[in-house]
Amino acid sequence: MLIKFNCPYCQATLNAGSDFAGKKCACPNCKKELTIPEKSEETQKETKKTAKKG
Ligand SMILES: [Zn+2]
């Protein structure tokens, strides 16, 4: 299973094997050291609350 996340420095979309969760690696794009999150970043979910009545 792959973990998808964005580089906090250059915002490149990266993915890493779940074996690497929580470990540090160098971004292949900007070469900066970053920590791989334990889960995929869920940025594509639309969780907008519709409080307003349209
Ligand atoms: Zn980067």
mmCIF file of the protein (N, C-alpha, C, O) and its ligand, coordinates in Angstrom:
data_MODEL
# 
_entry.id   MODEL 
# 
loop_
_entity.id 
_entity.type 
_entity.pdbx_number_of_molecules 
1 polymer     1 
2 non-polymer 1 
# 
_entity_poly.entity_id                      1 
_entity_poly.type                           'polypeptide(L)' 
_entity_poly.nstd_linkage                   no 
_entity_poly.nstd_monomer                   no 
_entity_poly.pdbx_seq_one_letter_code       MLIKFNCPYCQATLNAGSDFAGKKCACPNCKKELTIPEKSEETQKETKKTAKKG 
_entity_poly.pdbx_seq_one_letter_code_can   MLIKFNCPYCQATLNAGSDFAGKKCACPNCKKELTIPEKSEETQKETKKTAKKG 
_entity_poly.pdbx_strand_id                 A 
# 
loop_
_entity_poly_seq.entity_id 
_entity_poly_seq.num 
_entity_poly_seq.mon_id 
_entity_poly_seq.hetero 
1 1  MET n 
1 2  LEU n 
1 3  ILE n 
1 4  LYS n 
1 5  PHE n 
1 6  ASN n 
1 7  CYS n 
1 8  PRO n 
1 9  TYR n 
1 10 CYS n 
1 11 GLN n 
1 12 ALA n 
1 13 THR n 
1 14 LEU n 
1 15 ASN n 
1 16 ALA n 
1 17 GLY n 
1 18 SER n 
1 19 ASP n 
1 20 PHE n 
1 21 ALA n 
1 22 GLY n 
1 23 LYS n 
1 24 LYS n 
1 25 CYS n 
1 26 ALA n 
1 27 CYS n 
1 28 PRO n 
1 29 ASN n 
1 30 CYS n 
1 31 LYS n 
1 32 LYS n 
1 33 GLU n 
1 34 LEU n 
1 35 THR n 
1 36 ILE n 
1 37 PRO n 
1 38 GLU n 
1 39 LYS n 
1 40 SER n 
1 41 GLU n 
1 42 GLU n 
1 43 THR n 
1 44 GLN n 
1 45 LYS n 
1 46 GLU n 
1 47 THR n 
1 48 LYS n 
1 49 LYS n 
1 50 THR n 
1 51 ALA n 
1 52 LYS n 
1 53 LYS n 
1 54 GLY n 
# 
loop_
_struct_asym.id 
_struct_asym.entity_id 
A 1 
B 2 
# 
loop_
_chem_comp.id 
_chem_comp.type 
_chem_comp.mon_nstd_flag 
ALA 'L-peptide linking' y 
ASN 'L-peptide linking' y 
ASP 'L-peptide linking' y 
CYS 'L-peptide linking' y 
GLN 'L-peptide linking' y 
GLU 'L-peptide linking' y 
GLY 'peptide linking'   y 
ILE 'L-peptide linking' y 
LEU 'L-peptide linking' y 
LYS 'L-peptide linking' y 
MET 'L-peptide linking' y 
PHE 'L-peptide linking' y 
PRO 'L-peptide linking' y 
SER 'L-peptide linking' y 
THR 'L-peptide linking' y 
TYR 'L-peptide linking' y 
ZN  non-polymer         . 
# 
_pdbx_entity_nonpoly.entity_id   2 
_pdbx_entity_nonpoly.name        ? 
_pdbx_entity_nonpoly.comp_id     ZN 
# 
_pdbx_nonpoly_scheme.asym_id         B 
_pdbx_nonpoly_scheme.entity_id       2 
_pdbx_nonpoly_scheme.mon_id          ZN 
_pdbx_nonpoly_scheme.ndb_seq_num     1 
_pdbx_nonpoly_scheme.pdb_seq_num     101 
_pdbx_nonpoly_scheme.auth_seq_num    101 
_pdbx_nonpoly_scheme.pdb_mon_id      ZN 
_pdbx_nonpoly_scheme.auth_mon_id     ZN 
_pdbx_nonpoly_scheme.pdb_strand_id   A 
_pdbx_nonpoly_scheme.pdb_ins_code    . 
# 
loop_
_atom_site.group_PDB 
_atom_site.id 
_atom_site.type_symbol 
_atom_site.label_atom_id 
_atom_site.label_alt_id 
_atom_site.label_comp_id 
_atom_site.label_asym_id 
_atom_site.label_entity_id 
_atom_site.label_seq_id 
_atom_site.pdbx_PDB_ins_code 
_atom_site.Cartn_x 
_atom_site.Cartn_y 
_atom_site.Cartn_z 
_atom_site.occupancy 
_atom_site.B_iso_or_equiv 
_atom_site.pdbx_formal_charge 
_atom_site.auth_seq_id 
_atom_site.auth_comp_id 
_atom_site.auth_asym_id 
_atom_site.auth_atom_id 
_atom_site.pdbx_PDB_model_num 
ATOM   1   N  N  . MET A 1 1  ? 0.845   -1.199 0.000  1.00 0.00 ? 1   MET A N  1 
ATOM   2   C  CA . MET A 1 1  ? 0.000   0.000  0.000  1.00 0.00 ? 1   MET A CA 1 
ATOM   3   C  C  . MET A 1 1  ? 0.880   1.248  0.000  1.00 0.00 ? 1   MET A C  1 
ATOM   4   O  O  . MET A 1 1  ? 1.869   1.337  0.727  1.00 0.00 ? 1   MET A O  1 
ATOM   5   N  N  . LEU A 1 2  ? 0.496   2.189  -0.820 1.00 0.00 ? 2   LEU A N  1 
ATOM   6   C  CA . LEU A 1 2  ? 1.289   3.400  -0.942 1.00 0.00 ? 2   LEU A CA 1 
ATOM   7   C  C  . LEU A 1 2  ? 0.703   4.540  -0.121 1.00 0.00 ? 2   LEU A C  1 
ATOM   8   O  O  . LEU A 1 2  ? -0.512  4.695  0.000  1.00 0.00 ? 2   LEU A O  1 
ATOM   9   N  N  . ILE A 1 3  ? 1.593   5.315  0.425  1.00 0.00 ? 3   ILE A N  1 
ATOM   10  C  CA . ILE A 1 3  ? 1.183   6.521  1.128  1.00 0.00 ? 3   ILE A CA 1 
ATOM   11  C  C  . ILE A 1 3  ? 1.419   7.704  0.191  1.00 0.00 ? 3   ILE A C  1 
ATOM   12  O  O  . ILE A 1 3  ? 2.532   7.931  -0.285 1.00 0.00 ? 3   ILE A O  1 
ATOM   13  N  N  . LYS A 1 4  ? 0.373   8.430  -0.054 1.00 0.00 ? 4   LYS A N  1 
ATOM   14  C  CA . LYS A 1 4  ? 0.512   9.604  -0.906 1.00 0.00 ? 4   LYS A CA 1 
ATOM   15  C  C  . LYS A 1 4  ? 0.560   10.854 -0.046 1.00 0.00 ? 4   LYS A C  1 
ATOM   16  O  O  . LYS A 1 4  ? -0.226  11.017 0.888  1.00 0.00 ? 4   LYS A O  1 
ATOM   17  N  N  . PHE A 1 5  ? 1.475   11.712 -0.371 1.00 0.00 ? 5   PHE A N  1 
ATOM   18  C  CA . PHE A 1 5  ? 1.594   12.949 0.391  1.00 0.00 ? 5   PHE A CA 1 
ATOM   19  C  C  . PHE A 1 5  ? 2.292   13.993 -0.466 1.00 0.00 ? 5   PHE A C  1 
ATOM   20  O  O  . PHE A 1 5  ? 2.813   13.703 -1.543 1.00 0.00 ? 5   PHE A O  1 
ATOM   21  N  N  . ASN A 1 6  ? 2.284   15.202 0.041  1.00 0.00 ? 6   ASN A N  1 
ATOM   22  C  CA . ASN A 1 6  ? 2.943   16.288 -0.668 1.00 0.00 ? 6   ASN A CA 1 
ATOM   23  C  C  . ASN A 1 6  ? 4.180   16.724 0.091  1.00 0.00 ? 6   ASN A C  1 
ATOM   24  O  O  . ASN A 1 6  ? 4.181   16.787 1.321  1.00 0.00 ? 6   ASN A O  1 
ATOM   25  N  N  . CYS A 1 7  ? 5.215   17.021 -0.642 1.00 0.00 ? 7   CYS A N  1 
ATOM   26  C  CA . CYS A 1 7  ? 6.423   17.545 -0.029 1.00 0.00 ? 7   CYS A CA 1 
ATOM   27  C  C  . CYS A 1 7  ? 6.107   18.902 0.605  1.00 0.00 ? 7   CYS A C  1 
ATOM   28  O  O  . CYS A 1 7  ? 5.557   19.778 -0.062 1.00 0.00 ? 7   CYS A O  1 
ATOM   29  N  N  . PRO A 1 8  ? 6.447   19.084 1.883  1.00 0.00 ? 8   PRO A N  1 
ATOM   30  C  CA . PRO A 1 8  ? 6.139   20.354 2.546  1.00 0.00 ? 8   PRO A CA 1 
ATOM   31  C  C  . PRO A 1 8  ? 6.989   21.511 2.026  1.00 0.00 ? 8   PRO A C  1 
ATOM   32  O  O  . PRO A 1 8  ? 6.701   22.671 2.322  1.00 0.00 ? 8   PRO A O  1 
ATOM   33  N  N  . TYR A 1 9  ? 8.015   21.210 1.266  1.00 0.00 ? 9   TYR A N  1 
ATOM   34  C  CA . TYR A 1 9  ? 8.906   22.269 0.778  1.00 0.00 ? 9   TYR A CA 1 
ATOM   35  C  C  . TYR A 1 9  ? 8.568   22.698 -0.645 1.00 0.00 ? 9   TYR A C  1 
ATOM   36  O  O  . TYR A 1 9  ? 8.505   23.888 -0.952 1.00 0.00 ? 9   TYR A O  1 
ATOM   37  N  N  . CYS A 1 10 ? 8.354   21.712 -1.503 1.00 0.00 ? 10  CYS A N  1 
ATOM   38  C  CA . CYS A 1 10 ? 8.135   22.060 -2.906 1.00 0.00 ? 10  CYS A CA 1 
ATOM   39  C  C  . CYS A 1 10 ? 6.748   21.626 -3.391 1.00 0.00 ? 10  CYS A C  1 
ATOM   40  O  O  . CYS A 1 10 ? 6.390   21.844 -4.549 1.00 0.00 ? 10  CYS A O  1 
ATOM   41  N  N  . GLN A 1 11 ? 5.976   21.013 -2.496 1.00 0.00 ? 11  GLN A N  1 
ATOM   42  C  CA . GLN A 1 11 ? 4.605   20.594 -2.813 1.00 0.00 ? 11  GLN A CA 1 
ATOM   43  C  C  . GLN A 1 11 ? 4.530   19.529 -3.912 1.00 0.00 ? 11  GLN A C  1 
ATOM   44  O  O  . GLN A 1 11 ? 3.472   19.321 -4.506 1.00 0.00 ? 11  GLN A O  1 
ATOM   45  N  N  . ALA A 1 12 ? 5.615   18.881 -4.171 1.00 0.00 ? 12  ALA A N  1 
ATOM   46  C  CA . ALA A 1 12 ? 5.582   17.804 -5.145 1.00 0.00 ? 12  ALA A CA 1 
ATOM   47  C  C  . ALA A 1 12 ? 4.756   16.651 -4.589 1.00 0.00 ? 12  ALA A C  1 
ATOM   48  O  O  . ALA A 1 12 ? 4.800   16.361 -3.393 1.00 0.00 ? 12  ALA A O  1 
ATOM   49  N  N  . THR A 1 13 ? 4.017   16.011 -5.455 1.00 0.00 ? 13  THR A N  1 
ATOM   50  C  CA . THR A 1 13 ? 3.235   14.857 -5.032 1.00 0.00 ? 13  THR A CA 1 
ATOM   51  C  C  . THR A 1 13 ? 4.141   13.639 -4.994 1.00 0.00 ? 13  THR A C  1 
ATOM   52  O  O  . THR A 1 13 ? 4.749   13.259 -5.995 1.00 0.00 ? 13  THR A O  1 
ATOM   53  N  N  . LEU A 1 14 ? 4.215   13.041 -3.826 1.00 0.00 ? 14  LEU A N  1 
ATOM   54  C  CA . LEU A 1 14 ? 5.109   11.903 -3.637 1.00 0.00 ? 14  LEU A CA 1 
ATOM   55  C  C  . LEU A 1 14 ? 4.325   10.709 -3.126 1.00 0.00 ? 14  LEU A C  1 
ATOM   56  O  O  . LEU A 1 14 ? 3.233   10.855 -2.577 1.00 0.00 ? 14  LEU A O  1 
ATOM   57  N  N  . ASN A 1 15 ? 4.879   9.555  -3.308 1.00 0.00 ? 15  ASN A N  1 
ATOM   58  C  CA . ASN A 1 15 ? 4.300   8.392  -2.666 1.00 0.00 ? 15  ASN A CA 1 
ATOM   59  C  C  . ASN A 1 15 ? 5.397   7.463  -2.199 1.00 0.00 ? 15  ASN A C  1 
ATOM   60  O  O  . ASN A 1 15 ? 6.463   7.359  -2.807 1.00 0.00 ? 15  ASN A O  1 
ATOM   61  N  N  . ALA A 1 16 ? 5.101   6.787  -1.093 1.00 0.00 ? 16  ALA A N  1 
ATOM   62  C  CA . ALA A 1 16 ? 6.085   5.903  -0.491 1.00 0.00 ? 16  ALA A CA 1 
ATOM   63  C  C  . ALA A 1 16 ? 5.371   4.664  0.016  1.00 0.00 ? 16  ALA A C  1 
ATOM   64  O  O  . ALA A 1 16 ? 4.182   4.706  0.331  1.00 0.00 ? 16  ALA A O  1 
ATOM   65  N  N  . GLY A 1 17 ? 6.086   3.586  0.091  1.00 0.00 ? 17  GLY A N  1 
ATOM   66  C  CA . GLY A 1 17 ? 5.504   2.361  0.629  1.00 0.00 ? 17  GLY A CA 1 
ATOM   67  C  C  . GLY A 1 17 ? 5.185   2.526  2.097  1.00 0.00 ? 17  GLY A C  1 
ATOM   68  O  O  . GLY A 1 17 ? 5.863   3.268  2.808  1.00 0.00 ? 17  GLY A O  1 
ATOM   69  N  N  . SER A 1 18 ? 4.158   1.841  2.553  1.00 0.00 ? 18  SER A N  1 
ATOM   70  C  CA . SER A 1 18 ? 3.736   1.981  3.948  1.00 0.00 ? 18  SER A CA 1 
ATOM   71  C  C  . SER A 1 18 ? 4.837   1.531  4.914  1.00 0.00 ? 18  SER A C  1 
ATOM   72  O  O  . SER A 1 18 ? 4.805   1.874  6.095  1.00 0.00 ? 18  SER A O  1 
ATOM   73  N  N  . ASP A 1 19 ? 5.793   0.777  4.419  1.00 0.00 ? 19  ASP A N  1 
ATOM   74  C  CA . ASP A 1 19 ? 6.924   0.384  5.268  1.00 0.00 ? 19  ASP A CA 1 
ATOM   75  C  C  . ASP A 1 19 ? 7.740   1.586  5.711  1.00 0.00 ? 19  ASP A C  1 
ATOM   76  O  O  . ASP A 1 19 ? 8.458   1.533  6.710  1.00 0.00 ? 19  ASP A O  1 
ATOM   77  N  N  . PHE A 1 20 ? 7.618   2.680  4.948  1.00 0.00 ? 20  PHE A N  1 
ATOM   78  C  CA . PHE A 1 20 ? 8.418   3.862  5.230  1.00 0.00 ? 20  PHE A CA 1 
ATOM   79  C  C  . PHE A 1 20 ? 7.655   4.892  6.060  1.00 0.00 ? 20  PHE A C  1 
ATOM   80  O  O  . PHE A 1 20 ? 8.149   5.998  6.283  1.00 0.00 ? 20  PHE A O  1 
ATOM   81  N  N  . ALA A 1 21 ? 6.472   4.543  6.511  1.00 0.00 ? 21  ALA A N  1 
ATOM   82  C  CA . ALA A 1 21 ? 5.661   5.475  7.292  1.00 0.00 ? 21  ALA A CA 1 
ATOM   83  C  C  . ALA A 1 21 ? 6.426   5.961  8.520  1.00 0.00 ? 21  ALA A C  1 
ATOM   84  O  O  . ALA A 1 21 ? 6.976   5.162  9.278  1.00 0.00 ? 21  ALA A O  1 
ATOM   85  N  N  . GLY A 1 22 ? 6.453   7.261  8.704  1.00 0.00 ? 22  GLY A N  1 
ATOM   86  C  CA . GLY A 1 22 ? 7.092   7.858  9.864  1.00 0.00 ? 22  GLY A CA 1 
ATOM   87  C  C  . GLY A 1 22 ? 8.599   7.978  9.748  1.00 0.00 ? 22  GLY A C  1 
ATOM   88  O  O  . GLY A 1 22 ? 9.264   8.471  10.659 1.00 0.00 ? 22  GLY A O  1 
ATOM   89  N  N  . LYS A 1 23 ? 9.135   7.524  8.622  1.00 0.00 ? 23  LYS A N  1 
ATOM   90  C  CA . LYS A 1 23 ? 10.590  7.599  8.447  1.00 0.00 ? 23  LYS A CA 1 
ATOM   91  C  C  . LYS A 1 23 ? 10.971  8.834  7.645  1.00 0.00 ? 23  LYS A C  1 
ATOM   92  O  O  . LYS A 1 23 ? 10.142  9.478  7.003  1.00 0.00 ? 23  LYS A O  1 
ATOM   93  N  N  . LYS A 1 24 ? 12.222  9.126  7.709  1.00 0.00 ? 24  LYS A N  1 
ATOM   94  C  CA . LYS A 1 24 ? 12.711  10.294 6.976  1.00 0.00 ? 24  LYS A CA 1 
ATOM   95  C  C  . LYS A 1 24 ? 13.311  9.867  5.646  1.00 0.00 ? 24  LYS A C  1 
ATOM   96  O  O  . LYS A 1 24 ? 13.915  8.803  5.510  1.00 0.00 ? 24  LYS A O  1 
ATOM   97  N  N  . CYS A 1 25 ? 13.116  10.741 4.680  1.00 0.00 ? 25  CYS A N  1 
ATOM   98  C  CA . CYS A 1 25 ? 13.732  10.491 3.390  1.00 0.00 ? 25  CYS A CA 1 
ATOM   99  C  C  . CYS A 1 25 ? 13.992  11.829 2.720  1.00 0.00 ? 25  CYS A C  1 
ATOM   100 O  O  . CYS A 1 25 ? 13.541  12.872 3.194  1.00 0.00 ? 25  CYS A O  1 
ATOM   101 N  N  . ALA A 1 26 ? 14.704  11.789 1.645  1.00 0.00 ? 26  ALA A N  1 
ATOM   102 C  CA . ALA A 1 26 ? 14.958  13.013 0.898  1.00 0.00 ? 26  ALA A CA 1 
ATOM   103 C  C  . ALA A 1 26 ? 13.958  13.110 -0.234 1.00 0.00 ? 26  ALA A C  1 
ATOM   104 O  O  . ALA A 1 26 ? 13.705  12.141 -0.950 1.00 0.00 ? 26  ALA A O  1 
ATOM   105 N  N  . CYS A 1 27 ? 13.402  14.286 -0.380 1.00 0.00 ? 27  CYS A N  1 
ATOM   106 C  CA . CYS A 1 27 ? 12.476  14.516 -1.479 1.00 0.00 ? 27  CYS A CA 1 
ATOM   107 C  C  . CYS A 1 27 ? 13.235  14.356 -2.805 1.00 0.00 ? 27  CYS A C  1 
ATOM   108 O  O  . CYS A 1 27 ? 14.289  14.966 -2.985 1.00 0.00 ? 27  CYS A O  1 
ATOM   109 N  N  . PRO A 1 28 ? 12.723  13.562 -3.711 1.00 0.00 ? 28  PRO A N  1 
ATOM   110 C  CA . PRO A 1 28 ? 13.412  13.366 -4.991 1.00 0.00 ? 28  PRO A CA 1 
ATOM   111 C  C  . PRO A 1 28 ? 13.395  14.618 -5.865 1.00 0.00 ? 28  PRO A C  1 
ATOM   112 O  O  . PRO A 1 28 ? 14.152  14.733 -6.828 1.00 0.00 ? 28  PRO A O  1 
ATOM   113 N  N  . ASN A 1 29 ? 12.535  15.531 -5.515 1.00 0.00 ? 29  ASN A N  1 
ATOM   114 C  CA . ASN A 1 29 ? 12.404  16.743 -6.328 1.00 0.00 ? 29  ASN A CA 1 
ATOM   115 C  C  . ASN A 1 29 ? 13.315  17.864 -5.838 1.00 0.00 ? 29  ASN A C  1 
ATOM   116 O  O  . ASN A 1 29 ? 14.092  18.424 -6.611 1.00 0.00 ? 29  ASN A O  1 
ATOM   117 N  N  . CYS A 1 30 ? 13.214  18.190 -4.543 1.00 0.00 ? 30  CYS A N  1 
ATOM   118 C  CA . CYS A 1 30 ? 13.981  19.315 -4.023 1.00 0.00 ? 30  CYS A CA 1 
ATOM   119 C  C  . CYS A 1 30 ? 15.137  18.861 -3.124 1.00 0.00 ? 30  CYS A C  1 
ATOM   120 O  O  . CYS A 1 30 ? 15.926  19.679 -2.651 1.00 0.00 ? 30  CYS A O  1 
ATOM   121 N  N  . LYS A 1 31 ? 15.226  17.547 -2.899 1.00 0.00 ? 31  LYS A N  1 
ATOM   122 C  CA . LYS A 1 31 ? 16.348  16.949 -2.149 1.00 0.00 ? 31  LYS A CA 1 
ATOM   123 C  C  . LYS A 1 31 ? 16.377  17.326 -0.672 1.00 0.00 ? 31  LYS A C  1 
ATOM   124 O  O  . LYS A 1 31 ? 17.374  17.102 0.014  1.00 0.00 ? 31  LYS A O  1 
ATOM   125 N  N  . LYS A 1 32 ? 15.279  17.897 -0.188 1.00 0.00 ? 32  LYS A N  1 
ATOM   126 C  CA . LYS A 1 32 ? 15.258  18.232 1.229  1.00 0.00 ? 32  LYS A CA 1 
ATOM   127 C  C  . LYS A 1 32 ? 14.757  17.035 2.029  1.00 0.00 ? 32  LYS A C  1 
ATOM   128 O  O  . LYS A 1 32 ? 14.018  16.185 1.534  1.00 0.00 ? 32  LYS A O  1 
ATOM   129 N  N  . GLU A 1 33 ? 15.190  17.007 3.288  1.00 0.00 ? 33  GLU A N  1 
ATOM   130 C  CA . GLU A 1 33 ? 14.787  15.895 4.132  1.00 0.00 ? 33  GLU A CA 1 
ATOM   131 C  C  . GLU A 1 33 ? 13.383  16.125 4.655  1.00 0.00 ? 33  GLU A C  1 
ATOM   132 O  O  . GLU A 1 33 ? 13.059  17.205 5.148  1.00 0.00 ? 33  GLU A O  1 
ATOM   133 N  N  . LEU A 1 34 ? 12.560  15.104 4.543  1.00 0.00 ? 34  LEU A N  1 
ATOM   134 C  CA . LEU A 1 34 ? 11.194  15.217 5.044  1.00 0.00 ? 34  LEU A CA 1 
ATOM   135 C  C  . LEU A 1 34 ? 10.791  13.913 5.719  1.00 0.00 ? 34  LEU A C  1 
ATOM   136 O  O  . LEU A 1 34 ? 11.406  12.866 5.516  1.00 0.00 ? 34  LEU A O  1 
ATOM   137 N  N  . THR A 1 35 ? 9.755   14.006 6.514  1.00 0.00 ? 35  THR A N  1 
ATOM   138 C  CA . THR A 1 35 ? 9.255   12.832 7.206  1.00 0.00 ? 35  THR A CA 1 
ATOM   139 C  C  . THR A 1 35 ? 8.013   12.318 6.484  1.00 0.00 ? 35  THR A C  1 
ATOM   140 O  O  . THR A 1 35 ? 7.078   13.074 6.219  1.00 0.00 ? 35  THR A O  1 
ATOM   141 N  N  . ILE A 1 36 ? 8.017   11.063 6.181  1.00 0.00 ? 36  ILE A N  1 
ATOM   142 C  CA . ILE A 1 36 ? 6.880   10.460 5.494  1.00 0.00 ? 36  ILE A CA 1 
ATOM   143 C  C  . ILE A 1 36 ? 5.741   10.269 6.492  1.00 0.00 ? 36  ILE A C  1 
ATOM   144 O  O  . ILE A 1 36 ? 5.946   9.680  7.553  1.00 0.00 ? 36  ILE A O  1 
ATOM   145 N  N  . PRO A 1 37 ? 4.567   10.750 6.174  1.00 0.00 ? 37  PRO A N  1 
ATOM   146 C  CA . PRO A 1 37 ? 3.433   10.593 7.100  1.00 0.00 ? 37  PRO A CA 1 
ATOM   147 C  C  . PRO A 1 37 ? 2.998   9.138  7.188  1.00 0.00 ? 37  PRO A C  1 
ATOM   148 O  O  . PRO A 1 37 ? 3.330   8.326  6.324  1.00 0.00 ? 37  PRO A O  1 
ATOM   149 N  N  . GLU A 1 38 ? 2.261   8.820  8.226  1.00 0.00 ? 38  GLU A N  1 
ATOM   150 C  CA . GLU A 1 38 ? 1.836   7.430  8.424  1.00 0.00 ? 38  GLU A CA 1 
ATOM   151 C  C  . GLU A 1 38 ? 0.624   7.074  7.580  1.00 0.00 ? 38  GLU A C  1 
ATOM   152 O  O  . GLU A 1 38 ? 0.343   5.903  7.328  1.00 0.00 ? 38  GLU A O  1 
ATOM   153 N  N  . LYS A 1 39 ? -0.077  8.097  7.152  1.00 0.00 ? 39  LYS A N  1 
ATOM   154 C  CA . LYS A 1 39 ? -1.242  7.852  6.310  1.00 0.00 ? 39  LYS A CA 1 
ATOM   155 C  C  . LYS A 1 39 ? -1.220  8.798  5.124  1.00 0.00 ? 39  LYS A C  1 
ATOM   156 O  O  . LYS A 1 39 ? -0.573  9.845  5.154  1.00 0.00 ? 39  LYS A O  1 
ATOM   157 N  N  . SER A 1 40 ? -1.916  8.425  4.111  1.00 0.00 ? 40  SER A N  1 
ATOM   158 C  CA . SER A 1 40 ? -2.077  9.318  2.979  1.00 0.00 ? 40  SER A CA 1 
ATOM   159 C  C  . SER A 1 40 ? -2.800  10.576 3.428  1.00 0.00 ? 40  SER A C  1 
ATOM   160 O  O  . SER A 1 40 ? -3.726  10.530 4.238  1.00 0.00 ? 40  SER A O  1 
ATOM   161 N  N  . GLU A 1 41 ? -2.364  11.677 2.893  1.00 0.00 ? 41  GLU A N  1 
ATOM   162 C  CA . GLU A 1 41 ? -3.039  12.920 3.215  1.00 0.00 ? 41  GLU A CA 1 
ATOM   163 C  C  . GLU A 1 41 ? -4.357  12.971 2.468  1.00 0.00 ? 41  GLU A C  1 
ATOM   164 O  O  . GLU A 1 41 ? -4.413  12.860 1.243  1.00 0.00 ? 41  GLU A O  1 
ATOM   165 N  N  . GLU A 1 42 ? -5.402  13.139 3.237  1.00 0.00 ? 42  GLU A N  1 
ATOM   166 C  CA . GLU A 1 42 ? -6.726  13.150 2.613  1.00 0.00 ? 42  GLU A CA 1 
ATOM   167 C  C  . GLU A 1 42 ? -7.114  14.580 2.285  1.00 0.00 ? 42  GLU A C  1 
ATOM   168 O  O  . GLU A 1 42 ? -7.781  15.262 3.062  1.00 0.00 ? 42  GLU A O  1 
ATOM   169 N  N  . THR A 1 43 ? -6.688  15.001 1.140  1.00 0.00 ? 43  THR A N  1 
ATOM   170 C  CA . THR A 1 43 ? -6.980  16.374 0.745  1.00 0.00 ? 43  THR A CA 1 
ATOM   171 C  C  . THR A 1 43 ? -8.062  16.438 -0.321 1.00 0.00 ? 43  THR A C  1 
ATOM   172 O  O  . THR A 1 43 ? -8.555  17.511 -0.669 1.00 0.00 ? 43  THR A O  1 
ATOM   173 N  N  . GLN A 1 44 ? -8.414  15.279 -0.827 1.00 0.00 ? 44  GLN A N  1 
ATOM   174 C  CA . GLN A 1 44 ? -9.372  15.271 -1.920 1.00 0.00 ? 44  GLN A CA 1 
ATOM   175 C  C  . GLN A 1 44 ? -10.810 15.070 -1.452 1.00 0.00 ? 44  GLN A C  1 
ATOM   176 O  O  . GLN A 1 44 ? -11.753 15.157 -2.238 1.00 0.00 ? 44  GLN A O  1 
ATOM   177 N  N  . LYS A 1 45 ? -10.957 14.802 -0.167 1.00 0.00 ? 45  LYS A N  1 
ATOM   178 C  CA . LYS A 1 45 ? -12.314 14.628 0.338  1.00 0.00 ? 45  LYS A CA 1 
ATOM   179 C  C  . LYS A 1 45 ? -13.016 15.967 0.473  1.00 0.00 ? 45  LYS A C  1 
ATOM   180 O  O  . LYS A 1 45 ? -12.463 16.950 0.965  1.00 0.00 ? 45  LYS A O  1 
ATOM   181 N  N  . GLU A 1 46 ? -14.211 15.962 0.033  1.00 0.00 ? 46  GLU A N  1 
ATOM   182 C  CA . GLU A 1 46 ? -14.991 17.181 0.172  1.00 0.00 ? 46  GLU A CA 1 
ATOM   183 C  C  . GLU A 1 46 ? -15.863 17.078 1.409  1.00 0.00 ? 46  GLU A C  1 
ATOM   184 O  O  . GLU A 1 46 ? -16.933 16.469 1.407  1.00 0.00 ? 46  GLU A O  1 
ATOM   185 N  N  . THR A 1 47 ? -15.363 17.694 2.453  1.00 0.00 ? 47  THR A N  1 
ATOM   186 C  CA . THR A 1 47 ? -16.104 17.619 3.714  1.00 0.00 ? 47  THR A CA 1 
ATOM   187 C  C  . THR A 1 47 ? -16.623 18.989 4.104  1.00 0.00 ? 47  THR A C  1 
ATOM   188 O  O  . THR A 1 47 ? -16.513 19.416 5.253  1.00 0.00 ? 47  THR A O  1 
ATOM   189 N  N  . LYS A 1 48 ? -17.174 19.646 3.148  1.00 0.00 ? 48  LYS A N  1 
ATOM   190 C  CA . LYS A 1 48 ? -17.733 20.951 3.455  1.00 0.00 ? 48  LYS A CA 1 
ATOM   191 C  C  . LYS A 1 48 ? -19.101 20.799 4.130  1.00 0.00 ? 48  LYS A C  1 
ATOM   192 O  O  . LYS A 1 48 ? -19.976 20.060 3.678  1.00 0.00 ? 48  LYS A O  1 
ATOM   193 N  N  . LYS A 1 49 ? -19.230 21.513 5.198  1.00 0.00 ? 49  LYS A N  1 
ATOM   194 C  CA . LYS A 1 49 ? -20.528 21.472 5.880  1.00 0.00 ? 49  LYS A CA 1 
ATOM   195 C  C  . LYS A 1 49 ? -21.455 22.507 5.246  1.00 0.00 ? 49  LYS A C  1 
ATOM   196 O  O  . LYS A 1 49 ? -21.106 23.671 5.049  1.00 0.00 ? 49  LYS A O  1 
ATOM   197 N  N  . THR A 1 50 ? -22.597 22.039 4.954  1.00 0.00 ? 50  THR A N  1 
ATOM   198 C  CA . THR A 1 50 ? -23.559 22.933 4.303  1.00 0.00 ? 50  THR A CA 1 
ATOM   199 C  C  . THR A 1 50 ? -24.545 23.474 5.334  1.00 0.00 ? 50  THR A C  1 
ATOM   200 O  O  . THR A 1 50 ? -25.664 22.984 5.481  1.00 0.00 ? 50  THR A O  1 
ATOM   201 N  N  . ALA A 1 51 ? -24.095 24.478 6.022  1.00 0.00 ? 51  ALA A N  1 
ATOM   202 C  CA . ALA A 1 51 ? -24.941 25.095 7.045  1.00 0.00 ? 51  ALA A CA 1 
ATOM   203 C  C  . ALA A 1 51 ? -25.925 26.072 6.434  1.00 0.00 ? 51  ALA A C  1 
ATOM   204 O  O  . ALA A 1 51 ? -27.005 26.342 6.959  1.00 0.00 ? 51  ALA A O  1 
ATOM   205 N  N  . LYS A 1 52 ? -25.494 26.582 5.307  1.00 0.00 ? 52  LYS A N  1 
ATOM   206 C  CA . LYS A 1 52 ? -26.365 27.574 4.683  1.00 0.00 ? 52  LYS A CA 1 
ATOM   207 C  C  . LYS A 1 52 ? -27.447 26.900 3.851  1.00 0.00 ? 52  LYS A C  1 
ATOM   208 O  O  . LYS A 1 52 ? -27.229 25.861 3.229  1.00 0.00 ? 52  LYS A O  1 
ATOM   209 N  N  . LYS A 1 53 ? -28.565 27.498 3.861  1.00 0.00 ? 53  LYS A N  1 
ATOM   210 C  CA . LYS A 1 53 ? -29.630 27.009 2.992  1.00 0.00 ? 53  LYS A CA 1 
ATOM   211 C  C  . LYS A 1 53 ? -29.601 27.774 1.672  1.00 0.00 ? 53  LYS A C  1 
ATOM   212 O  O  . LYS A 1 53 ? -29.583 29.004 1.640  1.00 0.00 ? 53  LYS A O  1 
ATOM   213 N  N  . GLY A 1 54 ? -29.597 27.024 0.610  1.00 0.00 ? 54  GLY A N  1 
ATOM   214 C  CA . GLY A 1 54 ? -29.504 27.692 -0.663 1.00 0.00 ? 54  GLY A CA 1 
ATOM   215 C  C  . GLY A 1 54 ? -30.835 27.741 -1.323 1.00 0.00 ? 54  GLY A C  1 
ATOM   216 O  O  . GLY A 1 54 ? -30.958 28.276 -2.425 1.00 0.00 ? 54  GLY A O  1 
HETATM 217 ZN ZN . ZN  B 2 .  ? 10.360  18.583 -2.230 1.00 0.00 2 101 ZN  A ZN 1 
# 
